Amino acid sequence: MKRLKIQVESCFGSRYGQAMSVGVGLPLTAFLVDQHIHTWAPSWKMLPLDLFIGAVNPIGYGVTLLVVCLALSGMGWFAERPRLYEAAWFASWTFVIAGVVEFSLKHLVGRPRPDAAVMSMLPIGPSYTPNFDSFPSGHATSVFAVACAFAYFYPRLRWPLYLLAICISLGRLYLDRHYVSDVLGGALIGIVVTTLILQYKDALPFFRSSRTEG
């Protein structure tokens, strides 16, 4: 728990500072950066990046990432590797919980995607209209939630995990599926949700049962 508190304090600072950063940073990014990056994105296109993004992008899809986490959890259980079992089982739950938050916000905000062929990038409010679900990025939410979970159990792997999460998230900009603020918002949701759950993981029924079974 002491290690977790140190990580939280070093990564996020005070709660007040965190809230201020989010409240000011995301809107500023949306209005000052999003359109510029969206305009420049086509000039980045090149074959090596096409191949790389094409390889890492599927990792961020919901079904893919959840299946991988559950498969690793099963492997850890059968191989009697309790740390792997607990990490993957916990990551599965953080993926689900962060995903619920992300999915709810998507349809409450109703922001058009960059490739939606509309003139405005401003949100329209609650909507289930196709391609009006840009904020926040589901890929960024999922990969950062899972990366944060595994990084807690495997601290030595934290930088490769976060680097992979960053690459997948940037790929959403490259593919013109999200704006910068969408990706930042998704990453923030993934990290914050996982960090909050980590603080109370020993009291959670699903995690207590996983430790007993493992």
TORPA-4810 file (N, C-alpha, C, O; in nm, 3 decimals):
<nodes>
NODE_1_0.082_-0.120_0.000_0.000_0.000_0.000_0.086_0.126_0.000_0.051_0.225_-0.064_M
NODE_2_0.198_0.122_0.071_0.287_0.237_0.074_0.341_0.266_-0.065_0.351_0.381_-0.106_K
NODE_3_0.377_0.158_-0.138_0.427_0.176_-0.273_0.322_0.241_-0.361_0.353_0.329_-0.441_R
NODE_4_0.195_0.198_-0.345_0.086_0.254_-0.425_0.068_0.402_-0.396_0.049_0.481_-0.488_L
NODE_5_0.072_0.440_-0.266_0.054_0.580_-0.231_0.164_0.666_-0.291_0.138_0.777_-0.339_K
NODE_6_0.287_0.616_-0.289_0.398_0.692_-0.347_0.377_0.710_-0.497_0.401_0.818_-0.551_I
NODE_7_0.331_0.601_-0.565_0.308_0.610_-0.709_0.198_0.710_-0.740_0.211_0.791_-0.832_Q
NODE_8_0.089_0.705_-0.663_-0.022_0.796_-0.687_0.020_0.941_-0.667_-0.012_1.028_-0.749_V
NODE_9_0.092_0.967_-0.556_0.134_1.103_-0.528_0.231_1.155_-0.634_0.222_1.270_-0.675_E
NODE_10_0.322_1.070_-0.678_0.421_1.115_-0.776_0.360_1.134_-0.913_0.403_1.222_-0.988_S
NODE_11_0.258_1.053_-0.947_0.199_1.060_-1.080_0.092_1.167_-1.090_0.080_1.232_-1.194_C
NODE_12_0.016_1.187_-0.985_-0.100_1.274_-0.996_-0.093_1.399_-0.911_-0.166_1.495_-0.936_F
NODE_13_-0.006_1.401_-0.808_-0.001_1.515_-0.719_-0.126_1.522_-0.634_-0.190_1.420_-0.609_G
NODE_14_-0.161_1.641_-0.589_-0.279_1.656_-0.505_-0.406_1.637_-0.586_-0.406_1.651_-0.708_S
NODE_15_-0.515_1.604_-0.516_-0.643_1.589_-0.585_-0.688_1.720_-0.646_-0.747_1.723_-0.754_R
NODE_16_-0.661_1.828_-0.577_-0.699_1.959_-0.630_-0.624_1.989_-0.759_-0.682_2.035_-0.858_Y
NODE_17_-0.493_1.962_-0.757_-0.413_1.985_-0.877_-0.456_1.897_-0.992_-0.458_1.941_-1.107_G
NODE_18_-0.491_1.774_-0.960_-0.537_1.682_-1.064_-0.667_1.731_-1.126_-0.681_1.733_-1.248_Q
NODE_19_-0.762_1.771_-1.042_-0.891_1.820_-1.093_-0.873_1.945_-1.178_-0.938_1.959_-1.281_A
NODE_20_-0.786_2.035_-1.134_-0.760_2.157_-1.210_-0.697_2.126_-1.344_-0.732_2.186_-1.446_M
NODE_21_-0.603_2.032_-1.344_-0.535_1.996_-1.469_-0.633_1.940_-1.570_-0.628_1.974_-1.688_S
NODE_22_-0.723_1.854_-1.523_-0.821_1.794_-1.613_-0.921_1.899_-1.660_-0.951_1.909_-1.779_V
NODE_23_-0.971_1.977_-1.565_-1.073_2.077_-1.598_-1.025_2.181_-1.697_-1.103_2.232_-1.777_G
NODE_24_-0.897_2.214_-1.691_-0.841_2.316_-1.780_-0.774_2.254_-1.901_-0.787_2.303_-2.013_V
NODE_25_-0.701_2.145_-1.877_-0.618_2.087_-1.983_-0.695_2.028_-2.099_-0.661_2.054_-2.215_G
NODE_26_-0.798_1.950_-2.070_-0.872_1.885_-2.179_-0.945_1.985_-2.269_-0.935_1.973_-2.392_L
NODE_27_-1.018_2.083_-2.214_-1.081_2.181_-2.302_-0.979_2.261_-2.384_-1.002_2.290_-2.501_P
NODE_28_-0.867_2.298_-2.321_-0.764_2.372_-2.395_-0.708_2.288_-2.510_-0.689_2.337_-2.621_L
NODE_29_-0.682_2.161_-2.480_-0.633_2.073_-2.585_-0.735_2.060_-2.698_-0.699_2.062_-2.815_T
NODE_30_-0.862_2.047_-2.661_-0.967_2.032_-2.762_-0.973_2.151_-2.856_-0.989_2.135_-2.977_A
NODE_31_-0.960_2.270_-2.801_-0.978_2.390_-2.883_-0.849_2.442_-2.946_-0.854_2.509_-3.049_F
NODE_32_-0.734_2.411_-2.886_-0.608_2.465_-2.937_-0.525_2.364_-3.016_-0.443_2.403_-3.099_L
NODE_33_-0.545_2.236_-2.991_-0.456_2.135_-3.050_-0.528_2.042_-3.146_-0.474_2.006_-3.251_V
NODE_34_-0.650_2.001_-3.110_-0.717_1.895_-3.185_-0.722_1.919_-3.336_-0.684_1.833_-3.414_D
NODE_35_-0.770_2.037_-3.375_-0.788_2.062_-3.518_-0.654_2.066_-3.592_-0.646_2.021_-3.706_Q
NODE_36_-0.550_2.119_-3.528_-0.417_2.125_-3.592_-0.362_1.985_-3.617_-0.313_1.956_-3.726_H
NODE_37_-0.370_1.900_-3.516_-0.320_1.763_-3.533_-0.402_1.689_-3.637_-0.348_1.613_-3.718_I
NODE_38_-0.532_1.710_-3.636_-0.618_1.647_-3.735_-0.581_1.691_-3.877_-0.585_1.610_-3.970_H
NODE_39_-0.546_1.816_-3.892_-0.508_1.868_-4.024_-0.372_1.814_-4.068_-0.352_1.785_-4.186_T
NODE_40_-0.280_1.799_-3.973_-0.146_1.751_-4.007_-0.138_1.600_-4.026_-0.048_1.550_-4.093_W
NODE_41_-0.232_1.528_-3.967_-0.224_1.381_-3.966_-0.199_1.317_-4.103_-0.118_1.226_-4.112_A
NODE_42_-0.265_1.362_-4.210_-0.241_1.297_-4.340_-0.097_1.305_-4.387_-0.052_1.218_-4.462_P
NODE_43_-0.023_1.408_-4.345_0.117_1.421_-4.388_0.209_1.321_-4.320_0.324_1.306_-4.361_S
NODE_44_0.160_1.251_-4.216_0.243_1.153_-4.146_0.240_1.017_-4.215_0.322_0.930_-4.183_W
NODE_45_0.150_0.999_-4.308_0.129_0.866_-4.366_0.255_0.816_-4.437_0.312_0.885_-4.521_K
NODE_46_0.296_0.695_-4.402_0.408_0.628_-4.469_0.395_0.479_-4.442_0.335_0.438_-4.343_M
NODE_47_0.452_0.399_-4.529_0.435_0.255_-4.521_0.482_0.194_-4.388_0.409_0.114_-4.331_L
NODE_48_0.601_0.230_-4.338_0.643_0.169_-4.209_0.545_0.196_-4.096_0.516_0.107_-4.016_P
NODE_49_0.493_0.319_-4.090_0.396_0.351_-3.985_0.263_0.279_-4.010_0.197_0.235_-3.915_L
NODE_50_0.225_0.266_-4.136_0.103_0.191_-4.169_0.112_0.049_-4.114_0.018_-0.002_-4.054_D
NODE_51_0.227_-0.014_-4.136_0.246_-0.152_-4.093_0.249_-0.162_-3.940_0.191_-0.253_-3.882_L
NODE_52_0.319_-0.068_-3.877_0.330_-0.071_-3.732_0.195_-0.047_-3.664_0.155_-0.122_-3.575_F
NODE_53_0.125_0.056_-3.709_-0.006_0.087_-3.650_-0.104_-0.026_-3.679_-0.187_-0.061_-3.594_I
NODE_54_-0.095_-0.083_-3.798_-0.182_-0.194_-3.831_-0.159_-0.315_-3.741_-0.250_-0.393_-3.718_G
NODE_55_-0.036_-0.329_-3.690_-0.003_-0.443_-3.603_-0.048_-0.419_-3.459_-0.097_-0.512_-3.394_A
NODE_56_-0.032_-0.296_-3.408_-0.063_-0.271_-3.267_-0.207_-0.228_-3.243_-0.259_-0.246_-3.133_V
NODE_57_-0.271_-0.171_-3.344_-0.407_-0.120_-3.324_-0.506_-0.226_-3.277_-0.587_-0.196_-3.189_N
NODE_58_-0.504_-0.348_-3.331_-0.602_-0.449_-3.285_-0.589_-0.485_-3.137_-0.684_-0.535_-3.078_P
NODE_59_-0.473_-0.459_-3.077_-0.456_-0.491_-2.935_-0.555_-0.412_-2.850_-0.600_-0.460_-2.746_I
NODE_60_-0.588_-0.292_-2.895_-0.675_-0.205_-2.817_-0.823_-0.235_-2.830_-0.903_-0.178_-2.756_G
NODE_61_-0.860_-0.323_-2.922_-1.002_-0.356_-2.934_-1.050_-0.428_-2.809_-0.978_-0.510_-2.752_Y
NODE_62_-1.172_-0.397_-2.767_-1.224_-0.448_-2.641_-1.217_-0.598_-2.628_-1.163_-0.650_-2.530_G
NODE_63_-1.272_-0.669_-2.725_-1.277_-0.815_-2.716_-1.137_-0.874_-2.710_-1.111_-0.965_-2.632_V
NODE_64_-1.048_-0.822_-2.793_-0.911_-0.874_-2.799_-0.842_-0.862_-2.664_-0.785_-0.960_-2.613_T
NODE_65_-0.846_-0.744_-2.606_-0.773_-0.719_-2.481_-0.834_-0.797_-2.366_-0.761_-0.850_-2.282_L
NODE_66_-0.965_-0.806_-2.361_-1.029_-0.881_-2.254_-0.998_-1.030_-2.264_-0.973_-1.095_-2.163_L
NODE_67_-1.000_-1.083_-2.385_-0.968_-1.224_-2.406_-0.825_-1.254_-2.364_-0.798_-1.356_-2.301_V
NODE_68_-0.733_-1.163_-2.398_-0.593_-1.182_-2.360_-0.578_-1.183_-2.208_-0.509_-1.268_-2.152_V
NODE_69_-0.645_-1.089_-2.140_-0.637_-1.084_-1.993_-0.693_-1.210_-1.930_-0.634_-1.266_-1.838_C
NODE_70_-0.808_-1.255_-1.979_-0.869_-1.376_-1.924_-0.784_-1.500_-1.953_-0.773_-1.590_-1.871_L
NODE_71_-0.723_-1.503_-2.074_-0.637_-1.615_-2.108_-0.513_-1.619_-2.018_-0.473_-1.726_-1.973_A
NODE_72_-0.454_-1.503_-1.992_-0.339_-1.497_-1.903_-0.377_-1.536_-1.761_-0.300_-1.601_-1.690_L
NODE_73_-0.497_-1.496_-1.720_-0.544_-1.535_-1.588_-0.559_-1.687_-1.579_-0.519_-1.747_-1.479_S
NODE_74_-0.616_-1.748_-1.682_-0.628_-1.893_-1.685_-0.494_-1.963_-1.685_-0.476_-2.064_-1.616_G
NODE_75_-0.399_-1.910_-1.762_-0.265_-1.967_-1.765_-0.200_-1.959_-1.628_-0.137_-2.055_-1.582_M
NODE_76_-0.216_-1.845_-1.562_-0.157_-1.829_-1.429_-0.217_-1.925_-1.328_-0.147_-1.975_-1.240_G
NODE_77_-0.348_-1.952_-1.341_-0.414_-2.043_-1.248_-0.368_-2.187_-1.270_-0.335_-2.257_-1.175_W
NODE_78_-0.365_-2.230_-1.397_-0.326_-2.367_-1.426_-0.177_-2.391_-1.399_-0.138_-2.500_-1.357_F
NODE_79_-0.093_-2.289_-1.424_0.051_-2.304_-1.404_0.092_-2.274_-1.260_0.210_-2.280_-1.226_A
NODE_80_-0.006_-2.241_-1.176_0.021_-2.208_-1.035_0.119_-2.092_-1.023_0.217_-2.096_-0.948_E
NODE_81_0.088_-1.988_-1.102_0.164_-1.863_-1.096_0.071_-1.756_-1.039_0.006_-1.684_-1.115_R
NODE_82_0.064_-1.745_-0.906_-0.036_-1.658_-0.844_-0.026_-1.511_-0.884_-0.128_-1.444_-0.898_P
NODE_83_0.097_-1.461_-0.904_0.108_-1.319_-0.939_0.050_-1.294_-1.078_-0.021_-1.195_-1.098_R
NODE_84_0.078_-1.382_-1.173_0.022_-1.367_-1.308_-0.130_-1.379_-1.304_-0.201_-1.303_-1.369_L
NODE_85_-0.177_-1.476_-1.225_-0.321_-1.496_-1.213_-0.389_-1.371_-1.156_-0.489_-1.324_-1.210_Y
NODE_86_-0.335_-1.319_-1.047_-0.395_-1.202_-0.984_-0.387_-1.079_-1.074_-0.483_-1.003_-1.085_E
NODE_87_-0.272_-1.059_-1.140_-0.254_-0.942_-1.226_-0.353_-0.945_-1.342_-0.419_-0.845_-1.370_A
NODE_88_-0.363_-1.060_-1.409_-0.452_-1.069_-1.525_-0.599_-1.063_-1.484_-0.680_-1.002_-1.553_A
NODE_89_-0.633_-1.126_-1.372_-0.771_-1.123_-1.323_-0.809_-0.980_-1.285_-0.918_-0.933_-1.318_W
NODE_90_-0.719_-0.911_-1.216_-0.745_-0.773_-1.177_-0.754_-0.684_-1.300_-0.841_-0.597_-1.308_F
NODE_91_-0.664_-0.705_-1.397_-0.666_-0.625_-1.520_-0.798_-0.643_-1.596_-0.848_-0.549_-1.657_A
NODE_92_-0.853_-0.764_-1.592_-0.981_-0.789_-1.658_-1.091_-0.702_-1.598_-1.174_-0.646_-1.670_S
NODE_93_-1.091_-0.692_-1.466_-1.193_-0.612_-1.399_-1.173_-0.463_-1.421_-1.270_-0.390_-1.438_W
NODE_94_-1.049_-0.418_-1.419_-1.025_-0.275_-1.445_-1.065_-0.241_-1.588_-1.116_-0.132_-1.614_T
NODE_95_-1.041_-0.333_-1.680_-1.082_-0.314_-1.818_-1.234_-0.295_-1.826_-1.282_-0.204_-1.893_F
NODE_96_-1.308_-0.382_-1.758_-1.454_-0.377_-1.762_-1.507_-0.248_-1.698_-1.592_-0.181_-1.756_V
NODE_97_-1.456_-0.215_-1.580_-1.507_-0.098_-1.508_-1.472_0.032_-1.582_-1.557_0.120_-1.597_I
NODE_98_-1.347_0.043_-1.627_-1.308_0.162_-1.704_-1.388_0.169_-1.834_-1.425_0.277_-1.879_A
NODE_99_-1.414_0.052_-1.894_-1.491_0.049_-2.017_-1.634_0.098_-1.999_-1.688_0.164_-2.087_G
NODE_100_-1.695_0.067_-1.885_-1.831_0.115_-1.857_-1.832_0.267_-1.846_-1.921_0.333_-1.899_V
NODE_101_-1.732_0.322_-1.778_-1.721_0.468_-1.766_-1.702_0.531_-1.903_-1.769_0.629_-1.938_V
NODE_102_-1.611_0.475_-1.980_-1.582_0.528_-2.114_-1.703_0.521_-2.206_-1.735_0.618_-2.274_E
NODE_103_-1.771_0.406_-2.207_-1.887_0.388_-2.295_-1.999_0.485_-2.258_-2.065_0.541_-2.346_F
NODE_104_-2.019_0.505_-2.129_-2.123_0.598_-2.085_-2.093_0.740_-2.129_-2.181_0.811_-2.178_S
NODE_105_-1.967_0.781_-2.111_-1.928_0.917_-2.151_-1.939_0.937_-2.301_-1.981_1.043_-2.347_L
NODE_106_-1.901_0.835_-2.378_-1.908_0.845_-2.524_-2.046_0.892_-2.570_-2.059_0.983_-2.651_K
NODE_107_-2.149_0.827_-2.515_-2.284_0.853_-2.563_-2.351_0.969_-2.489_-2.455_1.017_-2.533_H
NODE_108_-2.293_1.012_-2.379_-2.341_1.133_-2.314_-2.285_1.257_-2.383_-2.355_1.357_-2.398_L
NODE_109_-2.158_1.251_-2.424_-2.093_1.365_-2.488_-2.136_1.379_-2.634_-2.170_1.488_-2.678_V
NODE_110_-2.134_1.268_-2.708_-2.177_1.271_-2.847_-2.089_1.355_-2.938_-2.139_1.433_-3.018_G
NODE_111_-1.958_1.338_-2.926_-1.866_1.416_-3.010_-1.841_1.343_-3.142_-1.814_1.223_-3.141_R
NODE_112_-1.850_1.413_-3.256_-1.825_1.347_-3.385_-1.678_1.308_-3.400_-1.588_1.379_-3.356_P
NODE_113_-1.656_1.195_-3.463_-1.519_1.151_-3.490_-1.458_1.236_-3.602_-1.531_1.296_-3.682_R
NODE_114_-1.324_1.242_-3.608_-1.260_1.323_-3.712_-1.298_1.281_-3.853_-1.305_1.364_-3.944_P
NODE_115_-1.324_1.151_-3.872_-1.358_1.103_-4.006_-1.509_1.090_-4.027_-1.553_1.017_-4.116_D
NODE_116_-1.588_1.161_-3.947_-1.734_1.151_-3.956_-1.793_1.239_-4.066_-1.914_1.237_-4.088_A
NODE_117_-1.709_1.316_-4.134_-1.753_1.401_-4.245_-1.855_1.506_-4.201_-1.953_1.533_-4.271_A
NODE_118_-1.832_1.564_-4.083_-1.915_1.676_-4.038_-1.826_1.798_-4.022_-1.705_1.784_-4.005_V
NODE_119_-1.885_1.916_-4.026_-1.807_2.038_-4.025_-1.755_2.075_-3.886_-1.655_2.146_-3.875_M
NODE_120_-1.820_2.029_-3.781_-1.783_2.069_-3.646_-1.728_1.951_-3.567_-1.770_1.837_-3.587_S
NODE_121_-1.634_1.980_-3.476_-1.584_1.877_-3.386_-1.645_1.892_-3.247_-1.605_1.822_-3.154_M
NODE_122_-1.742_1.983_-3.232_-1.805_2.007_-3.102_-1.906_1.897_-3.071_-1.973_1.846_-3.161_L
NODE_123_-1.918_1.860_-2.944_-2.015_1.756_-2.905_-2.158_1.803_-2.925_-2.186_1.923_-2.920_P
NODE_124_-2.249_1.707_-2.947_-2.390_1.740_-2.966_-2.474_1.698_-2.846_-2.595_1.723_-2.843_I
NODE_125_-2.412_1.635_-2.747_-2.486_1.588_-2.631_-2.525_1.443_-2.647_-2.481_1.376_-2.740_G
NODE_126_-2.608_1.393_-2.557_-2.645_1.251_-2.558_-2.689_1.203_-2.696_-2.777_1.263_-2.758_P
NODE_127_-2.626_1.095_-2.744_-2.655_1.049_-2.879_-2.604_0.906_-2.898_-2.503_0.866_-2.842_S
NODE_128_-2.678_0.831_-2.980_-2.634_0.699_-3.025_-2.611_0.700_-3.176_-2.608_0.595_-3.239_Y
NODE_129_-2.596_0.818_-3.232_-2.571_0.831_-3.375_-2.434_0.772_-3.409_-2.336_0.801_-3.340_T
NODE_130_-2.426_0.690_-3.514_-2.296_0.633_-3.553_-2.192_0.742_-3.578_-2.221_0.845_-3.638_P
NODE_131_-2.070_0.717_-3.531_-1.956_0.807_-3.546_-1.968_0.936_-3.465_-1.891_1.029_-3.485_N
NODE_132_-2.063_0.941_-3.373_-2.070_1.053_-3.279_-2.037_1.002_-3.139_-2.111_1.023_-3.043_F
NODE_133_-1.924_0.933_-3.131_-1.879_0.873_-3.005_-1.727_0.883_-2.992_-1.660_0.787_-2.953_D
NODE_134_-1.675_1.000_-3.026_-1.530_1.016_-3.032_-1.465_1.033_-2.894_-1.356_0.981_-2.871_S
NODE_135_-1.532_1.103_-2.803_-1.473_1.129_-2.671_-1.543_1.047_-2.564_-1.666_1.048_-2.554_F
NODE_136_-1.464_0.975_-2.484_-1.318_0.953_-2.491_-1.285_0.833_-2.579_-1.373_0.757_-2.619_P
NODE_137_-1.158_0.817_-2.609_-1.112_0.704_-2.689_-1.123_0.573_-2.611_-1.067_0.560_-2.502_S
NODE_138_-1.195_0.477_-2.668_-1.206_0.346_-2.603_-1.074_0.272_-2.602_-1.042_0.205_-2.504_G
NODE_139_-0.997_0.283_-2.712_-0.866_0.218_-2.717_-0.776_0.270_-2.606_-0.714_0.191_-2.533_H
NODE_140_-0.768_0.403_-2.593_-0.680_0.462_-2.492_-0.725_0.424_-2.351_-0.642_0.393_-2.265_A
NODE_141_-0.856_0.426_-2.327_-0.907_0.387_-2.196_-0.867_0.245_-2.162_-0.816_0.218_-2.053_T
NODE_142_-0.890_0.154_-2.255_-0.865_0.011_-2.230_-0.717_-0.018_-2.208_-0.680_-0.084_-2.110_S
NODE_143_-0.632_0.031_-2.299_-0.490_-0.007_-2.290_-0.423_0.056_-2.170_-0.334_-0.006_-2.111_V
NODE_144_-0.462_0.177_-2.132_-0.400_0.238_-2.014_-0.453_0.176_-1.885_-0.379_0.165_-1.787_F
NODE_145_-0.579_0.136_-1.883_-0.631_0.068_-1.764_-0.557_-0.063_-1.742_-0.516_-0.094_-1.630_A
NODE_146_-0.541_-0.141_-1.847_-0.474_-0.271_-1.837_-0.324_-0.253_-1.810_-0.267_-0.325_-1.728_V
NODE_147_-0.261_-0.157_-1.878_-0.119_-0.132_-1.855_-0.093_-0.091_-1.711_0.004_-0.135_-1.650_A
NODE_148_-0.179_-0.005_-1.656_-0.164_0.040_-1.518_-0.180_-0.076_-1.421_-0.109_-0.084_-1.321_C
NODE_149_-0.274_-0.165_-1.451_-0.296_-0.281_-1.363_-0.176_-0.374_-1.363_-0.128_-0.414_-1.256_A
NODE_150_-0.126_-0.409_-1.481_-0.011_-0.498_-1.488_0.115_-0.432_-1.434_0.201_-0.499_-1.376_F
NODE_151_0.127_-0.301_-1.452_0.245_-0.230_-1.402_0.253_-0.236_-1.250_0.362_-0.234_-1.193_A
NODE_152_0.139_-0.241_-1.185_0.138_-0.252_-1.039_0.196_-0.386_-0.994_0.273_-0.391_-0.899_Y
NODE_153_0.158_-0.492_-1.062_0.204_-0.626_-1.023_0.343_-0.657_-1.079_0.416_-0.738_-1.021_F
NODE_154_0.380_-0.592_-1.190_0.512_-0.614_-1.252_0.579_-0.478_-1.275_0.584_-0.431_-1.388_Y
NODE_155_0.630_-0.416_-1.168_0.687_-0.281_-1.181_0.799_-0.270_-1.284_0.815_-0.165_-1.346_P
NODE_156_0.876_-0.375_-1.302_0.987_-0.368_-1.397_0.939_-0.359_-1.542_1.014_-0.319_-1.631_R
NODE_157_0.816_-0.397_-1.565_0.761_-0.393_-1.701_0.679_-0.267_-1.726_0.619_-0.253_-1.833_L
NODE_158_0.676_-0.175_-1.631_0.585_-0.062_-1.644_0.616_0.025_-1.765_0.524_0.071_-1.833_R
NODE_159_0.743_0.049_-1.794_0.774_0.138_-1.907_0.743_0.073_-2.041_0.685_0.141_-2.127_W
NODE_160_0.778_-0.053_-2.065_0.732_-0.116_-2.190_0.580_-0.120_-2.202_0.525_-0.102_-2.311_P
NODE_161_0.511_-0.144_-2.091_0.365_-0.148_-2.094_0.307_-0.011_-2.130_0.218_-0.001_-2.214_L
NODE_162_0.358_0.093_-2.067_0.308_0.227_-2.096_0.348_0.272_-2.237_0.273_0.344_-2.302_Y
NODE_163_0.466_0.231_-2.283_0.508_0.266_-2.418_0.415_0.203_-2.521_0.377_0.267_-2.619_L
NODE_164_0.380_0.076_-2.499_0.286_0.010_-2.589_0.150_0.080_-2.587_0.088_0.100_-2.691_L
NODE_165_0.104_0.118_-2.467_-0.023_0.188_-2.456_-0.020_0.322_-2.530_-0.117_0.360_-2.595_A
NODE_166_0.092_0.392_-2.521_0.107_0.520_-2.591_0.103_0.498_-2.742_0.037_0.573_-2.814_I
NODE_167_0.174_0.397_-2.790_0.177_0.369_-2.934_0.038_0.337_-2.987_-0.002_0.385_-3.093_C
NODE_168_-0.036_0.254_-2.913_-0.172_0.218_-2.956_-0.260_0.342_-2.957_-0.340_0.360_-3.049_I
NODE_169_-0.247_0.426_-2.856_-0.329_0.547_-2.847_-0.296_0.645_-2.959_-0.386_0.703_-3.020_S
NODE_170_-0.167_0.664_-2.987_-0.128_0.753_-3.096_-0.175_0.698_-3.230_-0.201_0.774_-3.323_L
NODE_171_-0.186_0.567_-3.239_-0.237_0.507_-3.362_-0.378_0.551_-3.394_-0.417_0.554_-3.511_G
NODE_172_-0.456_0.584_-3.292_-0.593_0.632_-3.316_-0.593_0.769_-3.382_-0.684_0.802_-3.458_R
NODE_173_-0.491_0.849_-3.352_-0.474_0.978_-3.422_-0.430_0.954_-3.565_-0.480_1.017_-3.659_L
NODE_174_-0.338_0.862_-3.581_-0.284_0.830_-3.714_-0.394_0.779_-3.807_-0.395_0.811_-3.926_Y
NODE_175_-0.485_0.700_-3.752_-0.594_0.643_-3.831_-0.712_0.740_-3.845_-0.813_0.708_-3.908_L
NODE_176_-0.698_0.858_-3.788_-0.799_0.963_-3.798_-0.932_0.921_-3.735_-1.039_0.958_-3.783_D
NODE_177_-0.922_0.845_-3.627_-1.043_0.801_-3.557_-1.070_0.881_-3.431_-1.180_0.875_-3.376_R
NODE_178_-0.969_0.956_-3.385_-0.987_1.035_-3.263_-0.906_1.163_-3.271_-0.812_1.176_-3.349_H
NODE_179_-0.945_1.258_-3.187_-0.868_1.380_-3.165_-0.775_1.358_-3.045_-0.789_1.262_-2.970_Y
NODE_180_-0.680_1.450_-3.030_-0.583_1.439_-2.920_-0.653_1.437_-2.784_-0.619_1.357_-2.697_V
NODE_181_-0.750_1.525_-2.766_-0.819_1.530_-2.636_-0.898_1.403_-2.609_-0.917_1.366_-2.493_S
NODE_182_-0.945_1.336_-2.714_-1.013_1.207_-2.695_-0.918_1.104_-2.635_-0.953_1.032_-2.542_D
NODE_183_-0.797_1.100_-2.690_-0.697_1.005_-2.645_-0.651_1.037_-2.503_-0.638_0.948_-2.420_V
NODE_184_-0.627_1.165_-2.475_-0.585_1.205_-2.341_-0.694_1.175_-2.239_-0.666_1.128_-2.129_L
NODE_185_-0.819_1.203_-2.275_-0.929_1.174_-2.185_-0.942_1.025_-2.157_-0.964_0.985_-2.043_G
NODE_186_-0.928_0.943_-2.261_-0.935_0.799_-2.243_-0.822_0.746_-2.156_-0.845_0.664_-2.067_G
NODE_187_-0.700_0.794_-2.182_-0.586_0.750_-2.101_-0.605_0.788_-1.955_-0.574_0.710_-1.866_A
NODE_188_-0.656_0.908_-1.932_-0.678_0.955_-1.796_-0.782_0.868_-1.724_-0.765_0.832_-1.608_L
NODE_189_-0.890_0.836_-1.794_-0.993_0.752_-1.734_-0.935_0.616_-1.697_-0.958_0.566_-1.587_I
NODE_190_-0.860_0.555_-1.789_-0.801_0.425_-1.762_-0.710_0.425_-1.642_-0.717_0.336_-1.558_G
NODE_191_-0.623_0.526_-1.633_-0.527_0.533_-1.522_-0.597_0.564_-1.389_-0.569_0.500_-1.288_I
NODE_192_-0.687_0.661_-1.391_-0.754_0.701_-1.267_-0.843_0.589_-1.214_-0.841_0.561_-1.094_V
NODE_193_-0.920_0.525_-1.302_-1.007_0.416_-1.257_-0.924_0.304_-1.196_-0.958_0.253_-1.089_V
NODE_194_-0.817_0.264_-1.264_-0.734_0.156_-1.212_-0.668_0.196_-1.080_-0.660_0.115_-0.988_T
NODE_195_-0.620_0.318_-1.071_-0.556_0.365_-0.948_-0.653_0.366_-0.831_-0.618_0.327_-0.719_T
NODE_196_-0.776_0.410_-0.856_-0.876_0.411_-0.750_-0.912_0.270_-0.706_-0.927_0.244_-0.586_L
NODE_197_-0.925_0.179_-0.801_-0.958_0.041_-0.765_-0.843_-0.023_-0.688_-0.866_-0.102_-0.596_I
NODE_198_-0.721_0.009_-0.724_-0.605_-0.046_-0.654_-0.605_-0.008_-0.506_-0.560_-0.085_-0.421_L
NODE_199_-0.654_0.110_-0.477_-0.655_0.154_-0.337_-0.748_0.069_-0.251_-0.730_0.060_-0.130_Q
NODE_200_-0.848_0.008_-0.314_-0.947_-0.069_-0.238_-0.953_-0.214_-0.282_-1.050_-0.284_-0.252_Y
NODE_201_-0.851_-0.261_-0.352_-0.858_-0.394_-0.413_-0.874_-0.506_-0.309_-0.942_-0.605_-0.337_K
NODE_202_-0.815_-0.492_-0.193_-0.824_-0.598_-0.093_-0.964_-0.611_-0.033_-0.997_-0.713_0.028_D
NODE_203_-1.045_-0.508_-0.051_-1.182_-0.512_0.002_-1.283_-0.553_-0.104_-1.401_-0.570_-0.074_A
NODE_204_-1.238_-0.570_-0.229_-1.330_-0.602_-0.338_-1.358_-0.751_-0.343_-1.265_-0.831_-0.338_L
NODE_205_-1.484_-0.790_-0.352_-1.518_-0.933_-0.352_-1.452_-1.011_-0.466_-1.404_-1.122_-0.445_P
NODE_206_-1.450_-0.953_-0.587_-1.394_-1.028_-0.700_-1.244_-1.050_-0.686_-1.191_-1.149_-0.736_F
NODE_207_-1.175_-0.958_-0.616_-1.031_-0.975_-0.601_-1.001_-1.065_-0.483_-0.905_-1.142_-0.487_F
NODE_208_-1.081_-1.057_-0.376_-1.061_-1.147_-0.262_-1.079_-1.292_-0.306_-1.003_-1.379_-0.265_R
NODE_209_-1.181_-1.317_-0.388_-1.205_-1.454_-0.434_-1.094_-1.503_-0.524_-1.059_-1.621_-0.523_S
NODE_210_-1.037_-1.411_-0.605_-0.929_-1.452_-0.695_-0.806_-1.490_-0.615_-0.735_-1.583_-0.653_S
NODE_211_-0.779_-1.421_-0.506_-0.663_-1.455_-0.424_-0.683_-1.589_-0.353_-0.588_-1.666_-0.336_R
NODE_212_-0.806_-1.615_-0.312_-0.835_-1.743_-0.246_-0.819_-1.859_-0.344_-0.762_-1.962_-0.310_T
NODE_213_-0.870_-1.840_-0.467_-0.863_-1.945_-0.566_-0.721_-1.965_-0.616_-0.679_-2.077_-0.644_E
NODE_214_-0.644_-1.853_-0.626_-0.508_-1.862_-0.678_-0.414_-1.917_-0.576_-0.294_-1.931_-0.603_G
</nodes>
